[in-house]
Amino acid sequence: MEILHNLAFGFEHALTLHNLMYCAIGCVLGTMVGLLPGLGPLATISLLLPLTYSIPPTGSLIMLAGIFYGAQYGDSVSAITMKIPHASSIVACIDGYQMTLNGKCGLALFTAGISSFIGGTVAIVVLATMAPALGEVAFLFGPADYCALMLFGFMCVSFVTTGSLLNGLAMAFIGVLLGTVGTDVNSGIARFTMNFTFLMDGVGLISVALGLFGIAEVVKNLDSGSQLTPFNGKIKLMPTWPEFKRIIPSALRGSVIGSALGLLPGGGPTIAQFAAYAVDKRFSKYKDEIGHGAIEGVAGQAAADEAAARTSFIPLMAIGIPENAVMALMMGAFIIQGIQPGPNMIASHPELFWGLVASMWVGSCFLVILNVPLVRYWLSLFKIPFNVLFPAILFFCCVGTYSINNSLDDIFITALFGFFGYLFMRVGLEAAPLILGFILGPMLEENFRRAMLLSRGNFSIFITRPISGILLGLIALFIVWQVSSFYFQSRKVTAPLAA
């Protein structure tokens, strides 16, 4: 009953006219930010941060939060319609864009919108009921535990690749190598920069993602010379009942996974999308269709995306630790308003905490109302002639890449990865495992080296710590299961040939 009382108290503040206006502004800005290649919530929040001086604390934080989780849905729209991803919508390119090519773009966008609403709702329940307790979970993870968690994440390679597992592992390894480019965080030594100063900070994820997916797809279409367009004048927006029954389980699974991974530093939407996709490909009734335009490949990713975006507020507000760059900016917004995030914030500023939690559900409703009816307008993009659409896509890719560091070098890097992405498509290699390795590799290296420093080079720290030991045990079981499955499948194939 106390939780219901607190939520009622939060809605009392969130549903005021001014806070509703700030929530709507944040959701609209977030969606627009998500649609533009390269321009993410981090850049937008940093630009709008000075405005929070003149806005009441609750309203300013509601608006900035709306930009963050609103951008997650906008990310899915650009990934599904044009195969132009952001960091949190890379997985949406796999099945979402394939649905677009199959003439089901309206259904894919509708699925993303409804799944985002489900994911946001589940995460808000988690946020409201378990925020103080779950915030302390992050304290239980040490460097060895995070290292084991990153290794556990590499198991997703076998699920995000639809072709050869060996090719997928090779691509993931290339991604790990690319992640090592730049200045070593421990020694300060430049690695693999080839004396180029613009590589001192490493290769940006946005440049890699836009090149491998967005630019490569444009080049592939130009090379094929096809003038066909996925838009055929008929928009199937509402799913049938059997299709709707496929959306719900996947969205719920993604919501749980995203809610859990949103708590962990380094987790958030980027990692949650891969984990949700891997679970769907393992446990869905339609797992054989995933990778070829299945609804589950869109629903699970979108739900995990939104859930992780919201639960990432828990470590910030409950223990005062930002888990990613966006949350660090949000912490700056809190401090600007004279509020110190941490264990005492809920008791000291209940109207702010519960008002922000309630506004997240209001924002989810805004996103559904704003975006689902607008699906038909997103699809009107495909009415644009190719000779106009493709240069526009390239232009936005360049602008988005340039806007991150205001550097022309980032545009050249994006173009280079666009060339490599096109080559990968021609030889049948997939880019998703490379992105997974690129994301997890640096985090694995950093936490491994920290664990070694703390244990003075003793590898037993990975076994003696309970969380790390359990995760490594699960990894071992997974490898045994994969090897045995491959063995028995090969026996089934060779037995008829021998007969």
C-alpha positions as CSV (number, residue, x, y, z in Angstrom):
1,M,0.0,0.0,0.0
2,E,2.9,2.3,0.7
3,I,4.1,1.9,-2.9
4,L,0.7,2.8,-4.2
5,H,0.6,5.9,-1.9
6,N,4.0,6.9,-3.2
7,L,3.0,6.5,-6.8
8,A,-0.2,8.5,-6.3
9,F,2.0,11.2,-4.7
10,G,4.3,11.1,-7.8
11,F,1.4,11.3,-10.3
12,E,0.1,14.3,-8.3
13,H,3.4,16.1,-9.3
14,A,3.9,14.6,-12.7
15,L,0.4,15.4,-13.9
16,T,0.6,19.2,-13.3
17,L,0.3,21.2,-16.5
18,H,3.9,22.4,-16.5
19,N,5.4,19.0,-15.8
20,L,3.2,17.4,-18.5
21,M,4.5,20.1,-20.9
22,Y,8.2,19.4,-20.0
23,C,7.6,15.6,-20.4
24,A,6.0,16.1,-23.9
25,I,8.9,18.4,-24.9
26,G,11.4,15.8,-23.8
27,C,9.7,12.9,-25.6
28,V,9.4,14.9,-28.9
29,L,13.0,16.1,-28.8
30,G,14.2,12.5,-27.9
31,T,12.3,11.0,-30.8
32,M,13.7,13.5,-33.2
33,V,17.2,13.0,-31.8
34,G,16.8,9.2,-32.3
35,L,15.8,9.7,-35.9
36,L,19.0,11.7,-36.8
37,P,22.1,9.5,-37.4
38,G,24.8,10.0,-34.9
39,L,23.1,12.7,-32.9
40,G,22.2,10.9,-29.6
41,P,20.8,11.9,-26.2
42,L,24.2,12.7,-24.8
43,A,24.8,15.6,-27.2
44,T,21.2,16.9,-26.9
45,I,21.3,16.8,-23.1
46,S,24.7,18.5,-22.9
47,L,23.3,21.3,-25.2
48,L,20.2,21.8,-23.1
49,L,21.9,21.5,-19.7
50,P,22.3,25.3,-19.3
51,L,18.6,25.7,-19.7
52,T,17.9,23.8,-16.5
53,Y,19.0,26.8,-14.5
54,S,15.8,28.6,-15.3
55,I,13.4,25.6,-15.1
56,P,12.1,24.1,-11.8
57,P,14.0,21.0,-10.6
58,T,11.3,18.5,-11.2
59,G,10.3,19.9,-14.6
60,S,13.9,20.1,-15.9
61,L,14.8,16.5,-14.8
62,I,11.5,15.2,-16.3
63,M,12.4,16.9,-19.6
64,L,16.0,15.5,-19.7
65,A,14.8,12.0,-18.8
66,G,12.2,12.2,-21.6
67,I,15.0,13.0,-24.1
68,F,16.9,10.0,-23.0
69,Y,14.2,7.3,-23.1
70,G,12.4,9.0,-26.0
71,A,15.6,8.7,-28.1
72,Q,15.5,4.9,-27.6
73,Y,12.3,4.7,-29.7
74,G,13.5,7.1,-32.3
75,D,16.6,4.9,-32.7
76,S,14.5,1.9,-33.6
77,V,12.6,3.9,-36.3
78,S,15.8,4.9,-38.2
79,A,17.2,1.4,-37.8
80,I,14.0,-0.3,-39.1
81,T,13.3,2.0,-41.9
82,M,16.7,2.9,-43.3
83,K,19.1,0.5,-41.5
84,I,20.8,3.4,-39.8
85,P,21.4,2.5,-36.2
86,H,22.5,4.2,-33.0
87,A,24.4,2.4,-30.3
88,S,21.2,1.2,-28.7
89,S,19.4,0.0,-31.9
90,I,22.1,-2.0,-33.7
91,V,20.2,-5.3,-33.2
92,A,17.0,-3.7,-34.7
93,C,18.8,-3.6,-38.0
94,I,18.8,-7.4,-38.2
95,D,15.2,-8.3,-38.2
96,G,13.6,-4.9,-38.3
97,Y,15.2,-3.9,-41.6
98,Q,14.5,-7.4,-43.0
99,M,10.8,-6.9,-42.2
100,T,11.0,-3.6,-44.1
101,L,12.4,-5.4,-47.1
102,N,9.5,-7.9,-46.8
103,G,6.9,-5.2,-46.9
104,K,6.2,-5.3,-43.2
105,C,7.7,-2.0,-42.1
106,G,4.5,-0.7,-40.6
107,L,4.2,-3.9,-38.5
108,A,7.8,-3.6,-37.4
109,L,7.4,0.0,-36.3
110,F,4.1,-0.8,-34.5
111,T,5.8,-3.7,-32.8
112,A,8.7,-1.5,-31.7
113,G,6.3,1.1,-30.3
114,I,4.1,-1.3,-28.3
115,S,7.2,-3.3,-27.1
116,S,8.8,-0.1,-25.9
117,F,5.7,0.8,-23.9
118,I,5.7,-2.7,-22.3
119,G,9.4,-2.4,-21.5
120,G,9.0,1.0,-20.0
121,T,6.1,-0.1,-17.9
122,V,7.9,-3.1,-16.5
123,A,11.0,-1.0,-15.7
124,I,8.9,1.6,-14.0
125,V,7.4,-1.1,-11.7
126,V,10.9,-2.2,-10.9
127,L,12.0,1.3,-10.4
128,A,9.1,2.1,-8.0
129,T,9.2,-1.1,-6.0
130,M,12.9,-2.0,-5.7
131,A,15.0,1.1,-6.4
132,P,16.6,1.4,-2.9
133,A,17.4,-2.3,-2.7
134,L,18.4,-2.8,-6.3
135,G,20.8,0.2,-6.2
136,E,23.0,-1.7,-3.8
137,V,23.3,-4.7,-6.2
138,A,25.9,-2.7,-8.2
139,F,28.1,-2.7,-5.1
140,L,28.3,-6.5,-5.2
141,F,30.0,-6.5,-8.5
142,G,33.8,-6.3,-8.5
143,P,36.2,-6.2,-11.5
144,A,36.4,-10.0,-11.6
145,D,32.6,-10.2,-11.7
146,Y,32.3,-7.7,-14.5
147,C,35.0,-9.5,-16.4
148,A,33.1,-12.8,-16.1
149,L,29.9,-10.9,-17.1
150,M,31.6,-9.6,-20.3
151,L,32.7,-13.1,-21.1
152,F,29.2,-14.3,-20.6
153,G,28.1,-11.6,-23.0
154,F,30.3,-13.0,-25.7
155,M,28.0,-16.0,-25.8
156,C,25.6,-13.8,-27.6
157,V,27.8,-14.2,-30.7
158,S,26.3,-17.6,-31.4
159,F,22.8,-16.0,-31.4
160,V,23.3,-12.7,-33.3
161,T,24.9,-14.4,-36.2
162,T,22.6,-16.2,-38.7
163,G,25.4,-17.9,-40.6
164,S,28.6,-19.7,-39.6
165,L,29.5,-19.6,-35.9
166,L,33.2,-19.6,-36.8
167,N,32.6,-16.5,-39.0
168,G,30.7,-14.9,-36.2
169,L,33.5,-15.5,-33.7
170,A,36.1,-14.2,-36.2
171,M,34.1,-11.0,-36.7
172,A,33.7,-10.6,-32.9
173,F,37.5,-11.0,-32.6
174,I,38.0,-8.2,-35.2
175,G,35.7,-6.1,-33.1
176,V,37.8,-6.7,-30.0
177,L,40.9,-5.7,-31.8
178,L,39.3,-2.5,-33.1
179,G,38.3,-1.7,-29.5
180,T,41.9,-1.7,-28.4
181,V,42.9,1.1,-30.7
182,G,43.7,4.3,-28.8
183,T,45.3,5.3,-25.5
184,D,45.7,2.6,-22.9
185,V,43.6,3.7,-19.8
186,N,46.2,2.2,-17.4
187,S,49.6,3.1,-18.9
188,G,48.7,6.0,-21.1
189,I,50.5,4.5,-24.0
190,A,49.0,4.8,-27.5
191,R,48.2,1.5,-29.1
192,F,47.7,0.7,-32.8
193,T,47.3,4.4,-33.7
194,M,49.9,4.3,-36.5
195,N,50.9,7.8,-35.3
196,F,47.6,9.3,-36.2
197,T,46.6,11.7,-33.5
198,F,42.8,11.4,-34.3
199,L,43.1,7.7,-33.2
200,M,44.4,8.6,-29.7
201,D,40.9,8.5,-28.3
202,G,40.1,5.3,-30.2
203,V,37.5,4.6,-32.9
204,G,34.0,5.8,-32.1
205,L,31.1,3.4,-31.8
206,I,28.9,5.7,-33.9
207,S,31.4,5.8,-36.7
208,V,31.7,2.0,-36.8
209,A,27.9,1.4,-36.6
210,L,26.9,4.0,-39.2
211,G,29.6,2.8,-41.6
212,L,29.0,-0.9,-41.2
213,F,25.2,-0.6,-41.4
214,G,24.0,2.7,-42.9
215,I,26.6,3.6,-45.5
216,A,27.2,-0.1,-46.4
217,E,23.5,-0.6,-47.1
218,V,23.3,2.4,-49.3
219,V,26.4,1.3,-51.3
220,K,24.9,-2.3,-51.6
221,N,21.7,-0.9,-53.0
222,L,23.5,1.4,-55.5
223,D,25.7,-1.6,-56.6
224,S,22.7,-3.8,-57.2
225,G,21.0,-1.1,-59.4
226,S,17.6,-2.1,-58.1
227,Q,15.0,0.6,-58.2
228,L,12.5,-1.4,-56.1
229,T,11.3,0.1,-52.8
230,P,10.0,-1.7,-49.7
231,F,7.0,0.7,-49.8
232,N,4.2,-0.7,-51.9
233,G,1.4,1.7,-51.0
234,K,-0.2,-0.7,-48.6
235,I,0.6,-0.2,-44.9
236,K,-0.1,-3.1,-42.6
237,L,0.0,-1.4,-39.2
238,M,-2.0,-3.5,-36.8
239,P,-0.8,-7.0,-36.1
240,T,-3.1,-10.0,-36.4
241,W,-4.0,-11.9,-33.2
242,P,-1.4,-14.6,-33.8
243,E,1.2,-11.9,-34.5
244,F,0.2,-10.0,-31.3
245,K,0.6,-13.2,-29.3
246,R,4.2,-13.5,-30.6
247,I,5.0,-9.9,-29.5
248,I,3.9,-10.2,-25.9
249,P,6.2,-13.0,-24.6
250,S,9.2,-11.5,-26.4
251,A,8.5,-8.0,-25.1
252,L,8.2,-9.4,-21.5
253,R,11.4,-11.3,-21.8
254,G,13.2,-8.2,-23.1
255,S,11.7,-6.1,-20.4
256,V,13.1,-8.3,-17.6
257,I,16.5,-8.5,-19.2
258,G,16.7,-4.8,-19.9
259,S,15.5,-4.0,-16.3
260,A,18.3,-6.2,-14.9
261,L,21.1,-5.0,-17.2
262,G,20.1,-1.4,-16.7
263,L,21.4,-1.6,-13.1
264,L,25.0,-2.5,-14.0
265,P,27.7,0.0,-14.9
266,G,28.6,-0.5,-18.6
267,G,25.3,-2.3,-19.2
268,G,22.3,-0.2,-20.3
269,P,20.5,-0.3,-23.6
270,T,23.6,-1.1,-25.7
271,I,24.2,-4.5,-24.0
272,A,20.6,-5.2,-23.2
273,Q,19.6,-5.4,-26.9
274,F,22.1,-8.1,-27.6
275,A,21.1,-10.1,-24.5
276,A,17.4,-9.9,-25.3
277,Y,18.0,-11.0,-28.9
278,A,20.1,-13.9,-27.7
279,V,17.5,-15.1,-25.3
280,D,14.7,-14.9,-27.9
281,K,16.8,-16.8,-30.4
282,R,17.3,-19.5,-27.8
283,F,13.8,-19.8,-26.2
284,S,11.3,-18.4,-28.7
285,K,9.0,-20.9,-30.4
286,Y,9.9,-19.1,-33.7
287,K,13.7,-19.1,-33.1
288,D,14.3,-20.4,-36.6
289,E,12.7,-17.3,-38.1
290,I,14.8,-14.9,-36.0
291,G,17.4,-13.2,-38.2
292,H,15.2,-13.4,-41.3
293,G,12.5,-10.8,-40.4
294,A,10.8,-12.2,-37.2
295,I,8.6,-10.0,-35.0
296,E,10.5,-11.3,-31.9
297,G,13.7,-9.8,-33.2
298,V,12.1,-6.4,-33.0
299,A,10.0,-6.8,-29.9
300,G,12.6,-8.1,-27.5
301,Q,15.2,-5.6,-28.5
302,A,12.8,-2.6,-28.3
303,A,11.5,-3.7,-24.8
304,A,15.0,-4.3,-23.5
305,D,16.1,-0.9,-24.9
306,E,13.4,1.1,-23.0
307,A,13.6,-1.0,-19.8
308,A,17.4,-0.5,-19.5
309,A,17.1,3.2,-20.2
310,R,14.8,3.6,-17.3
311,T,16.4,1.3,-14.7
312,S,19.8,3.0,-15.4
313,F,18.4,5.8,-13.2
314,I,18.4,3.5,-10.2
315,P,22.2,3.5,-9.5
316,L,22.2,7.3,-10.0
317,M,19.3,8.1,-7.7
318,A,19.7,5.3,-5.1
319,I,23.5,5.3,-4.6
320,G,24.7,8.4,-6.4
321,I,26.8,6.6,-9.1
322,P,26.2,7.3,-12.8
323,E,26.6,4.2,-14.9
324,N,27.1,5.8,-18.3
325,A,27.9,9.2,-19.9
326,V,24.2,10.2,-20.1
327,M,23.6,9.4,-16.4
328,A,26.7,11.5,-15.6
329,L,25.1,14.5,-17.4
330,M,21.9,13.8,-15.5
331,M,23.9,13.8,-12.3
332,G,25.2,17.2,-13.3
333,A,21.6,18.4,-13.8
334,F,20.7,17.2,-10.3
335,I,23.7,19.1,-8.8
336,I,22.9,22.2,-10.8
337,Q,19.5,22.2,-9.0
338,G,21.2,21.8,-5.6
339,I,20.2,18.1,-5.2
340,Q,22.8,15.4,-4.4
341,P,21.8,12.0,-5.8
342,G,22.3,9.2,-3.3
343,P,20.7,7.1,-0.6
344,N,19.2,10.2,1.1
345,M,17.7,11.6,-2.0
346,I,14.4,9.6,-1.8
347,A,13.8,10.8,1.7
348,S,15.0,14.3,1.2
349,H,13.2,15.0,-2.1
350,P,10.3,12.5,-2.4
351,E,8.4,14.8,-4.7
352,L,11.3,14.8,-7.2
353,F,12.0,11.0,-7.0
354,W,8.4,9.9,-7.2
355,G,7.4,12.7,-9.7
356,L,10.2,11.5,-12.0
357,V,9.2,7.9,-11.7
358,A,5.5,8.7,-12.5
359,S,6.5,10.9,-15.4
360,M,8.3,8.0,-17.0
361,W,5.1,6.2,-17.4
362,V,3.4,9.3,-18.6
363,G,6.2,9.7,-21.1
364,S,5.6,6.1,-22.3
365,C,2.0,7.0,-23.0
366,F,3.2,10.1,-24.9
367,L,5.5,8.1,-27.0
368,V,2.8,5.6,-28.0
369,I,0.3,8.4,-28.8
370,L,2.9,10.4,-30.7
371,N,4.7,7.7,-32.6
372,V,2.3,4.8,-33.4
373,P,-0.1,7.0,-35.4
374,L,2.9,8.6,-37.1
375,V,4.0,5.2,-38.6
376,R,2.4,6.1,-41.9
377,Y,4.4,9.3,-42.1
378,W,7.7,7.4,-41.4
379,L,6.8,5.1,-44.2
380,S,6.4,8.0,-46.6
381,L,10.2,8.2,-46.6
382,F,10.0,5.3,-49.1
383,K,8.1,7.5,-51.6
384,I,11.2,9.6,-52.0
385,P,13.1,8.7,-55.1
386,F,16.4,6.8,-54.6
387,N,18.5,9.6,-56.2
388,V,17.2,11.9,-53.4
389,L,16.9,9.5,-50.5
390,F,20.4,8.0,-50.7
391,P,22.3,11.3,-50.8
392,A,20.2,12.5,-47.9
393,I,21.0,9.4,-45.8
394,L,24.7,9.9,-46.5
395,F,24.4,13.6,-45.6
396,F,22.8,12.9,-42.2
397,C,25.3,10.2,-41.5
398,C,28.2,12.7,-42.1
399,V,26.5,15.4,-40.1
400,G,25.7,13.1,-37.2
401,T,29.3,11.7,-37.1
402,Y,30.8,15.1,-37.4
403,S,28.6,16.5,-34.6
404,I,30.1,14.2,-32.0
405,N,33.6,15.6,-31.9
406,N,33.4,18.3,-34.6
407,S,36.1,16.4,-36.5
408,L,36.3,15.6,-40.2
409,D,38.4,12.6,-39.3
410,D,35.3,10.9,-37.9
411,I,33.7,11.2,-41.3
412,F,36.6,9.6,-43.0
413,I,36.5,6.7,-40.4
414,T,32.8,6.3,-41.1
415,A,33.4,6.1,-44.8
416,L,36.2,3.6,-44.3
417,F,33.9,1.3,-42.3
418,G,31.2,1.8,-44.9
419,F,33.6,0.3,-47.4
420,F,34.5,-2.6,-45.1
421,G,30.8,-3.1,-44.4
422,Y,30.1,-3.4,-48.1
423,L,32.9,-5.9,-48.5
424,F,31.5,-8.0,-45.5
425,M,28.1,-8.1,-47.2
426,R,29.7,-9.3,-50.5
427,V,31.5,-12.1,-48.8
428,G,28.6,-13.1,-46.5
429,L,30.0,-11.9,-43.2
430,E,27.7,-10.2,-40.6
431,A,28.5,-6.9,-38.9
432,A,26.5,-7.5,-35.6
433,P,29.1,-9.8,-34.0
434,L,31.8,-7.3,-34.8
435,I,29.8,-4.6,-33.0
436,L,29.3,-6.9,-30.0
437,G,33.1,-7.5,-29.8
438,F,33.8,-3.8,-30.2
439,I,31.5,-3.0,-27.3
440,L,32.5,-5.8,-24.9
441,G,36.2,-6.0,-25.7
442,P,37.4,-2.8,-24.0
443,M,35.2,-3.4,-21.0
444,L,36.6,-7.0,-20.7
445,E,40.2,-5.8,-20.9
446,E,39.7,-3.0,-18.4
447,N,38.0,-5.1,-15.8
448,F,40.5,-8.0,-16.3
449,R,43.4,-5.8,-15.6
450,R,41.8,-4.3,-12.5
451,A,41.0,-7.8,-11.2
452,M,44.7,-8.8,-11.7
453,L,45.9,-5.7,-9.9
454,L,43.6,-6.3,-7.0
455,S,44.6,-10.0,-6.8
456,R,48.3,-9.3,-7.4
457,G,48.2,-11.6,-10.5
458,N,46.3,-14.4,-8.8
459,F,43.8,-15.9,-11.3
460,S,41.9,-17.7,-8.5
461,I,40.0,-14.4,-7.9
462,F,37.7,-15.4,-10.8
463,I,36.8,-18.7,-9.0
464,T,36.7,-17.6,-5.4
465,R,34.3,-14.7,-5.9
466,P,30.8,-16.2,-5.9
467,I,29.3,-14.1,-8.8
468,S,32.3,-14.6,-11.0
469,G,32.5,-18.3,-10.2
470,I,28.8,-18.8,-11.0
471,L,29.1,-16.9,-14.3
472,L,32.2,-18.9,-15.4
473,G,30.4,-22.1,-14.5
474,L,27.5,-21.1,-16.7
475,I,29.9,-20.3,-19.5
476,A,31.5,-23.7,-19.2
477,L,28.0,-25.4,-19.3
478,F,27.1,-23.4,-22.4
479,I,30.3,-24.4,-24.2
480,V,29.7,-28.1,-23.3
481,W,26.1,-27.8,-24.5
482,Q,27.2,-26.1,-27.8
483,V,29.9,-28.7,-28.5
484,S,27.6,-31.7,-27.7
485,S,24.8,-30.2,-29.8
486,F,27.2,-29.8,-32.7
487,Y,28.5,-33.3,-32.3
488,F,25.1,-34.9,-32.2
489,Q,23.9,-32.9,-35.2
490,S,26.9,-34.0,-37.2
491,R,26.2,-37.6,-36.3
492,K,22.6,-37.2,-37.6
493,V,23.9,-35.8,-40.8
494,T,26.6,-38.5,-41.4
495,A,24.4,-41.5,-40.3
496,P,22.1,-41.4,-43.5
497,L,25.2,-40.9,-45.7
498,A,26.8,-44.0,-44.2
499,A,23.7,-46.0,-44.7
